[in-house]
C-alpha cells in the first residue's frame, strides 16, 4: 500500500474529512488530496513533504515512521539542509518602531503646576503683623530631631534586562529551527521535536527561521511572536531596540 493510500485509508477509518484534517494540521486541502494520490510535487520539497506526512499521520492516528522510510526509499534519504537555502522569498511583515513615552512634556507640566501652586500659596498667606513694642520677647529654642528616613527598597531585577532578548520556543510537532546572526553566522541548526522546549538569550540581532511555524509557539521577552502562517517564516529580533521583532517568510529583509 502506497503512502497516500495508507493515509487516506487511516483518515476514513478515523471518520475524518480532508477539510477536518486540513484544519488540524493547517495544511491546505489541495496538498492533502495530492499526497493521498501519491503526488508530493506541491509540498515544496522533500523536507516539507516528510513534515506533511508526519503531521497528517499524527491526526489520523497512524505511525509515521514506516511511511517516512517508504518515502526515503522512493525519493532518496534526506540530505544536509542549509539554513540559507530553506526558504522562498515572500512579502515581509514590517512592525513599526514603538513611539517613546513623552516624559519631557509630562515633567514640564508638573513643573508649571508646582510653580503656580507656590504663587497661589504666597498670594493667599496672611501678612505678618508688626510687634507692639521694640522689645522682642525671648522665646525658648526648641530643637526638632529630623525624622528617620524610610529604608530604601532594593530595586527588583527586571525579568528581561535591557539590550537582551529571551527567545523561548515550544514545539507541538517536529519543527526545523535555524538561528543566525546579522552576518549570517549559524548559531543553531536542528529539529526541535514535539513536546520539547528551547530557550536562547541574545544580545545581538538574530534571525529565527522556522520550517513549520504552525507546529511551534514562540515568544520574545514574554510576548507571543509566533508567525500566523503555515509556510516557512523568519522572526527578526533586535535586542538593542527593546527586543523589537518582525515576522516574515523567506529571505531576510533589512535588519530592524
N, C-alpha and C positions, 0 to 999 in steps of 0.2 A: 504493500500500500504506500502510495506517494505521500510526501509531507502535506500537500494540500488536501488530499483525501482524508488523511488522518485527522487533520484539524477540523475539516468540515463535518466529518462523522462525529467527532467529540462534541462539537458545538450543537449538533442536532440532538445528541443524546442528553446534553445538558439543558435542552429546551430553550436555547438562546437564538435570537435572530442576529443577522450581521450588524444591524443597527445597534443592538444592545452590546455586542462585543466592541463595536467602534466607540460607544460612549464610555465603556470601562477602560479601554486601552488608549483612547484618544488617537487611534489610528484611523485614517479615512476609510470609509466603506469600500471605495473603489479598490484600494490597496488590499484589503482583506479578501474581497472577492477574487482578485487576481492571484493572491497567494493560494487560495483554495483550489484554483485552477492550475496551479504549478507555475505561474508567471511571477517572477521576482524582479522584473525589469523596472517596475515603478517604485521600488523600495529605496533607490538612491545608492545602491552598492551593497556588497556582501556584508559589511559591518552592520548596516541598518536592517538588512534582511534577517540576519540572525537575531537582532534585537526584537524585530516584529514577531518572529516565530516564538521567541521566549514569552513575550507579552501575551500573545493570543493563547498560547498553551496554558499559561497561568490562569486565564479567565475560564477556559473550557475544561480545566482540571485534568490535564494530560501532561505526562512527563516530557519536558522539552529536550532532555539530553539525547535520546535516540534520534529525535528529529534533527537536531543540530549536527550530529555525526553523519546522518544521511545527507544533509545539505553540504557538509565538507567533502563527502565522497563525490558528490555531483559537481560541485563548483570549486573544490580545492580548499585546503586548510587556510585559516586566517593568517595573513602576513603581518609584518610590522606596520603599525599605523603612525603616521606623523601628525603631531598636533597642528602643524601649519596647513596640512592637506585635507583635513576632515570636512571643512565647511564650504558651502557655496555662498556667494555674497547675496545678501538680501537687504531690504531697506532698513537702516538703523533707526533705533528709537532714542531720541535725544531727551535728556532731562535738563530743565533749566536750572541755573545756579540759584540756590536759596538766597533771598534778599536778607541782608543783615538787619537786626533789630536797631532802630534809631535811638540808641542810648544818649547820644549828644543832645537831641531835641528834648528828650524827657528830662535830662539834667538841667537844661536851660529853663524849662517851665518850672521846675522845682525851685531853682534859684530866684526867679522872678516872684514866685508866690511867697517865698520866705521873706524877701525884701519888702514886699507890700504889706505883709503881716506886721513886720517890725515898725514900719512907718505908722501903721494904724495904732499900734500899742503906744507909740511915743506921742501921737497926737491926742489920744484919749486919756492919758495918765494925768492925775491931779498934780498941780504945781505945788512945790514945797513952800510952806509958809515961813516968813522971816521970824527969828526968835524975838520974844518980847523984850529982852534986855541984852546988853552986850556981854554979859557974863554967861558963859556957856556952862551948862550943867555937866558935871562929871559923871559919866556912866561907867559902870563896871565893864571890863572887857571880857567877852565870852569867846572862848576858843572852841570851834567846832571841828571835830575829827572828820576826816574825809571818809565817806562810806567805802566799804570794801568793794573792789571791783569783782564782778562775777567771773568765775573761771571760764576761760575761752575754750569752747568745744573744738576738738580737733576736726579738721575738715575731712569729710568722708572721701575715700579714694574713688574717683569716677569709675563706673563699670567699664567704660570704653575710653581709655586715655586719648587725649588729643593727638592727632597725627598718626594714629594707629587704627587699623580696621580688623575686626574679628569676623572672619568668614566661617559660617557654620553650615554644613550640608548633611542632610539625612536622605538616604535612598529608600524608596518604597519598591523599586525594581532595580535590576542591574543597570548602571549608567556609566559610560566613559566620561572621565573628567580630566581636563588638561589646564594647567595654570602656568602662564608665562609672565615675565616682567615686561617693562616698556621696550626693552631692547630685544625681545624675542627669546630670551633665555628660558629654558624649560625648568620650572620649579617643581611641578608634579605632573605625572602622566600615568593613569591607571584606571581600572574599573572599580567603582565603589559598588559593592554587592548589596542586594536588598536587605534592609534592616540595619545596615552599617551607617555610622556617622563619622564625619571628618571635621576637624577644626584647624584653621590656619590663621595666624596673626601676621599681618603685613604692614610695613611702614613705607612701602613704595607702591607705585602704580602697578596693578596687575590685571591680567585678562583671565577670567574664569570661563572656560569653554565646556559646554555640556552637550554630550551626544544625544541624550534623551531627556530634555527638560521636564517632560510630563512625569518622569519617574523619580524626581527629587524635590525636596523642599530646601530652599536656600535663603539664608538671612545674612545681612551685613550689619554689624553693630545692633543686632536685635530686630532689624527691620526686614520684613519679607521682601526679597528681591528675586523670587522665582519667576523666570520668563513665562509669559502666558502664551506658549506655543508648543506644538508637538515637533517642530523642526529643530535641528541643532541650533544652539544660540550661544552668545557670548555675553557675560556680565563684566563691565569695566568698573574697576574700583580705584578710587583716588583718595587714600587716607589723608593726604595733606589738605584736602578740601572737604573736611567733615565727613570723610568716608563716602563722598558722593559717588553714585553709581549710574551707569546707563546700560540698559538691556538692548541687545541687538543680535541678530543672527548673522553668521558668516564672517567675512574678513573684518578685522578691527577698523573702526573709524578713528578719527583723531582722538588722542587721549583727552579725557575731560579733566 
